[in-house]
């Protein structure tokens, strides 16, 4: 499945062409905390800390930085010390010289290094999308470092990820058969999803498809991300390294080996799973599997949300999260 970052880039261009005022002018109203660089695992990693109270660490989604969490999580800063960060190779953090330096294990260990570097003690963790993979891996590898876990709009295993890919591509084939014919021809010539040739063909179709069919309950809510996207530095290199160069069709890399299902019942700290009823990427049928493998977890289904409940049902989302964390 194509990451929403690429689609939103196209939406930004369309907005700037058709609107009388480009979105970038409204971006200046966003108030961020003071960010700093911290030396972690041999790399300069950017983080920002806002608010007081128990530390809550936010782990962003695939290939992305912290920025899309602003300002949706800001109200939580009244009750918690909210920590935003950009993982290695993303956003404001240092990038690798070689793509082989990007690994899922590094992303997990980076959370622990950040916790220790900031002297946080036990932390509460929220992981969205790919960040939910990292949150699961972190809770299992460092069980004594975490006090509560929230995973939002994410899978349990590579099998689930592949099932999502297959669903996405089945829909693409059904609704855009002319595009699918071009994709089949390119794949027959050996081109993978991340190749420039494939991106050039699929790009014009993906924006309406992603927004209207897969990521949002209300496609107009995608506009709420735009004021913050000029800061977003999506790293295709990092994502392709951990998910494989053909991730839109066949999940590979480190993610192709992941399967948390046998271990989830061993998590002893409180865990909450957040899902969106209209999430076309992490389908509700996949999200509900959490209760099978983690019966101790609390599952919350947001009925009027897609992949971004914190945007589409913000008041209910904040109330749900705050009650769980307190």
C-alpha positions as semicolon CSV with decimal commas, in nm:
position;residue;x (nm);y (nm);z (nm)
1;X;0,000;0,000;0,000
2;X;0,132;0,344;-0,082
3;X;0,212;0,550;0,226
4;X;-0,024;0,842;0,281
5;X;0,277;1,079;0,293
6;X;0,320;1,056;-0,083
7;X;-0,049;1,114;-0,143
8;X;-0,059;1,415;0,086
9;X;0,232;1,569;-0,099
10;X;0,014;1,568;-0,409
11;X;-0,279;1,711;-0,210
12;X;-0,053;1,992;-0,090
13;X;0,033;2,083;-0,449
14;X;-0,333;2,076;-0,549
15;X;-0,428;2,293;-0,252
16;X;-0,166;2,552;-0,334
17;X;-0,280;2,567;-0,693
18;X;-0,652;2,592;-0,626
19;X;-0,666;2,788;-0,299
20;X;-0,612;3,162;-0,278
21;X;-0,375;3,118;0,015
22;X;-0,127;2,831;0,025
23;X;-0,140;2,606;0,330
24;X;0,213;2,706;0,429
25;X;0,090;3,047;0,543
26;X;-0,136;2,884;0,802
27;X;0,150;2,665;0,924
28;X;0,297;2,962;1,106
29;X;0,016;2,948;1,361
30;X;0,130;2,607;1,489
31;X;0,308;2,640;1,824
32;X;0,575;2,379;1,881
33;X;0,785;2,320;2,187
34;X;1,160;2,369;2,177
35;X;1,322;2,072;2,008
36;X;1,672;1,941;2,078
37;X;1,914;1,686;1,939
38;X;2,028;1,400;2,158
39;X;2,311;1,159;2,081
40;X;2,155;0,811;2,081
41;X;2,312;0,490;1,954
42;X;2,574;0,690;1,768
43;X;2,327;0,923;1,590
44;X;2,177;1,266;1,652
45;X;1,808;1,217;1,727
46;X;1,562;1,506;1,751
47;X;1,306;1,519;2,032
48;X;1,068;1,765;2,190
49;X;0,921;1,755;2,540
50;X;0,609;1,948;2,641
51;X;0,396;1,943;2,954
52;X;0,440;1,799;3,303
53;X;0,359;1,467;3,464
54;X;0,415;1,105;3,371
55;X;0,609;1,074;3,044
56;X;0,412;0,972;2,736
57;X;0,622;0,892;2,429
58;X;0,459;0,918;2,085
59;X;0,597;0,686;1,814
60;X;0,513;0,803;1,458
61;X;0,409;0,595;1,158
62;X;0,594;0,462;0,857
63;X;0,891;0,662;0,737
64;X;0,763;0,976;0,907
65;X;0,853;1,226;1,174
66;X;0,666;1,362;1,472
67;X;0,499;1,660;1,308
68;X;0,161;1,511;1,221
69;X;0,094;1,458;1,592
70;X;0,076;1,839;1,630
71;X;-0,149;1,987;1,752
72;X;-0,382;1,695;1,802
73;X;-0,201;1,561;2,109
74;X;-0,129;1,901;2,263
75;X;-0,427;1,885;2,506
76;X;-0,264;1,585;2,673
77;X;0,024;1,811;2,777
78;X;-0,202;1,943;3,053
79;X;-0,182;1,604;3,226
80;X;0,134;1,437;3,098
81;X;0,484;1,510;2,981
82;X;0,437;1,441;2,610
83;X;0,752;1,352;2,419
84;X;0,762;1,381;2,041
85;X;1,062;1,255;1,845
86;X;1,189;1,179;1,495
87;X;1,339;0,834;1,455
88;X;1,678;0,777;1,295
89;X;1,659;0,876;0,930
90;X;1,335;1,069;0,965
91;X;1,231;1,430;1,013
92;X;1,492;1,641;1,189
93;X;1,709;1,350;1,300
94;X;2,035;1,239;1,144
95;X;2,008;1,024;0,833
96;X;2,210;0,713;0,757
97;X;2,495;0,696;0,509
98;X;2,383;0,345;0,410
99;X;2,025;0,222;0,398
100;X;2,138;-0,103;0,562
101;X;2,171;0,094;0,888
102;X;1,791;0,118;0,908
103;X;1,645;-0,179;1,093
104;X;1,335;-0,251;1,296
105;X;1,551;-0,360;1,587
106;X;1,726;-0,022;1,582
107;X;1,388;0,154;1,605
108;X;1,300;-0,054;1,912
109;X;1,636;0,000;2,081
110;X;1,619;0,372;2,002
111;X;1,312;0,405;2,225
112;X;1,503;0,257;2,517
113;X;1,805;0,478;2,446
114;X;1,577;0,784;2,442
115;X;1,415;0,680;2,770
116;X;1,754;0,639;2,935
117;X;1,899;0,954;2,777
118;X;1,615;1,164;2,917
119;X;1,619;0,983;3,255
120;X;1,248;0,915;3,230
121;X;1,200;0,607;3,443
122;X;0,906;0,398;3,328
123;X;0,726;0,546;3,029
124;X;0,383;0,526;2,873
125;X;0,398;0,458;2,500
126;X;0,162;0,544;2,216
127;X;0,244;0,393;1,876
128;X;0,047;0,484;1,564
129;X;0,051;0,272;1,247
130;X;0,412;0,146;1,201
131;X;0,482;0,304;1,540
132;X;0,243;0,043;1,682
133;X;0,477;-0,228;1,557
134;X;0,764;-0,054;1,736
135;X;0,556;-0,015;2,054
136;X;0,478;-0,388;2,060
137;X;0,842;-0,478;2,004
138;X;0,950;-0,236;2,275
139;X;0,706;-0,367;2,535
140;X;0,821;-0,724;2,471
141;X;1,194;-0,651;2,468
142;X;1,197;-0,397;2,754
143;X;0,904;-0,496;2,977
144;X;1,047;-0,324;3,285
145;X;1,073;0,013;3,106
146;X;0,709;0,063;3,018
147;X;0,406;0,125;3,238
148;X;0,122;0,145;2,982
149;X;0,090;0,086;2,609
150;X;-0,145;0,217;2,343
151;X;-0,121;0,077;1,991
152;X;-0,333;0,249;1,729
153;X;-0,429;0,134;1,379
154;X;-0,168;-0,139;1,348
155;X;-0,125;-0,510;1,283
156;X;0,004;-0,803;1,484
157;X;0,217;-0,968;1,219
158;X;0,360;-0,963;0,869
159;X;0,074;-1,194;0,767
160;X;-0,176;-0,922;0,861
161;X;0,025;-0,661;0,675
162;X;0,024;-0,879;0,365
163;X;-0,351;-0,936;0,399
164;X;-0,395;-0,558;0,404
165;X;-0,177;-0,522;0,096
166;X;-0,380;-0,785;-0,085
167;X;-0,707;-0,612;0,008
168;X;-0,575;-0,276;-0,111
169;X;-0,460;-0,417;-0,443
170;X;-0,783;-0,612;-0,495
171;X;-0,972;-0,285;-0,456
172;X;-0,729;-0,111;-0,688
173;X;-0,780;-0,383;-0,950
174;X;-1,160;-0,360;-0,918
175;X;-1,197;0,019;-0,924
176;X;-0,901;0,115;-1,143
177;X;-0,867;-0,171;-1,394
178;X;-0,685;0,048;-1,647
179;X;-0,423;0,134;-1,384
180;X;-0,396;-0,228;-1,278
181;X;-0,315;-0,330;-1,636
182;X;-0,024;-0,086;-1,636
183;X;0,093;-0,217;-1,299
184;X;0,085;-0,575;-1,425
185;X;0,291;-0,476;-1,729
186;X;0,550;-0,299;-1,515
187;X;0,574;-0,585;-1,269
188;X;0,619;-0,819;-1,560
189;X;0,926;-0,614;-1,650
190;X;1,061;-0,650;-1,294
191;X;0,972;-0,310;-1,149
192;X;0,888;-0,303;-0,776
193;X;0,653;-0,063;-0,598
194;X;0,927;0,180;-0,494
195;X;1,076;0,213;-0,843
196;X;1,043;0,556;-1,011
197;X;0,876;0,388;-1,308
198;X;0,602;0,245;-1,088
199;X;0,557;0,566;-0,891
200;X;0,518;0,768;-1,210
201;X;0,233;0,544;-1,325
202;X;0,051;0,503;-0,994
203;X;0,094;0,854;-0,854
204;X;-0,198;1,030;-1,030
205;X;-0,444;0,766;-0,910
206;X;-0,344;0,724;-0,550
207;X;-0,456;1,055;-0,400
208;X;-0,834;1,012;-0,447
209;X;-0,808;0,640;-0,383
210;X;-0,624;0,673;-0,054
211;X;-0,830;0,958;0,084
212;X;-1,173;0,845;-0,027
213;X;-1,144;0,468;0,008
214;X;-0,878;0,384;0,262
215;X;-0,746;0,641;0,510
216;X;-1,034;0,864;0,617
217;X;-1,397;0,820;0,717
218;X;-1,451;1,175;0,592
219;X;-1,201;1,254;0,312
220;X;-1,222;1,626;0,392
221;X;-1,044;1,554;0,720
222;X;-0,724;1,504;0,523
223;X;-0,709;1,884;0,499
224;X;-0,644;1,894;0,874
225;X;-0,300;1,744;0,816
226;X;-0,193;1,999;0,560
227;X;-0,078;2,285;0,787
228;X;0,184;2,057;0,938
229;X;0,301;1,868;0,632
230;X;0,555;2,126;0,521
231;X;0,773;2,011;0,810
232;X;0,726;1,646;0,734
233;X;1,028;1,470;0,590
234;X;0,902;1,131;0,478
235;X;1,196;0,895;0,436
236;X;1,123;0,650;0,157
237;X;1,475;0,513;0,205
238;X;1,412;0,422;0,569
239;X;1,070;0,275;0,494
240;X;1,192;0,069;0,200
241;X;1,477;-0,061;0,415
242;X;1,252;-0,195;0,693
243;X;0,950;-0,294;0,480
244;X;1,124;-0,399;0,160
245;X;1,144;-0,225;-0,179
246;X;0,821;-0,391;-0,297
247;X;0,623;-0,318;0,021
248;X;0,311;-0,198;-0,162
249;X;0,269;-0,546;-0,306
250;X;0,482;-0,786;-0,103
251;X;0,588;-0,696;0,248
252;X;0,954;-0,777;0,307
253;X;1,258;-0,652;0,496
254;X;1,246;-0,676;0,874
255;X;0,870;-0,634;0,878
256;X;0,829;-0,944;0,665
257;X;0,961;-1,150;0,957
258;X;0,754;-0,999;1,238
259;X;0,493;-1,197;1,430
260;X;0,399;-1,075;1,777
261;X;0,098;-1,304;1,814
262;X;0,260;-1,577;2,026
263;X;0,400;-1,323;2,275
264;X;0,125;-1,067;2,327
265;X;-0,045;-1,252;2,612
266;X;0,277;-1,217;2,813
267;X;0,249;-0,836;2,831
268;X;0,165;-0,759;3,194
269;X;0,116;-0,383;3,183
270;X;-0,217;-0,227;3,077
271;X;-0,254;-0,218;2,699
272;X;-0,517;-0,049;2,484
273;X;-0,580;-0,113;2,116
274;X;-0,735;0,167;1,908
275;X;-0,899;0,093;1,574
276;X;-1,105;0,284;1,319
277;X;-1,425;0,132;1,186
278;X;-1,352;0,279;0,842
279;X;-0,977;0,215;0,836
280;X;-0,917;0,069;0,491
281;X;-0,554;-0,009;0,571
282;X;-0,579;-0,179;0,910
283;X;-0,916;-0,342;0,857
284;X;-1,136;-0,391;1,165
285;X;-1,123;-0,767;1,105
286;X;-0,745;-0,751;1,147
287;X;-0,759;-0,517;1,446
288;X;-1,002;-0,744;1,631
289;X;-0,744;-1,023;1,630
290;X;-0,566;-0,839;1,910
291;X;-0,828;-0,961;2,154
292;X;-0,757;-1,321;2,052
293;X;-0,386;-1,297;2,125
294;X;-0,398;-1,029;2,396
295;X;-0,719;-1,099;2,589
296;X;-0,597;-0,871;2,868
297;X;-0,605;-0,570;2,634
298;X;-0,877;-0,307;2,608
299;X;-1,003;-0,262;2,251
300;X;-1,167;0,066;2,148
301;X;-1,330;0,096;1,805
302;X;-1,380;0,453;1,679
303;X;-1,695;0,436;1,470
304;X;-1,642;0,753;1,263
305;X;-1,271;0,723;1,193
306;X;-1,037;0,574;0,941
307;X;-0,662;0,547;0,999
308;X;-0,644;0,868;1,207
309;X;-0,891;0,861;1,500
310;X;-0,699;1,140;1,675
311;X;-0,794;1,366;1,383
312;X;-1,143;1,247;1,293
313;X;-1,283;1,201;1,645
314;X;-1,045;1,421;1,841
315;X;-1,255;1,493;2,156
316;X;-1,351;1,129;2,205
317;X;-0,998;1,015;2,127
318;X;-0,841;1,247;2,383
319;X;-1,096;1,154;2,649
320;X;-1,041;0,781;2,586
321;X;-0,663;0,807;2,595
322;X;-0,649;1,031;2,900
323;X;-0,883;0,806;3,099
324;X;-0,676;0,501;3,013
325;X;-0,343;0,664;3,094
326;X;-0,465;0,806;3,425
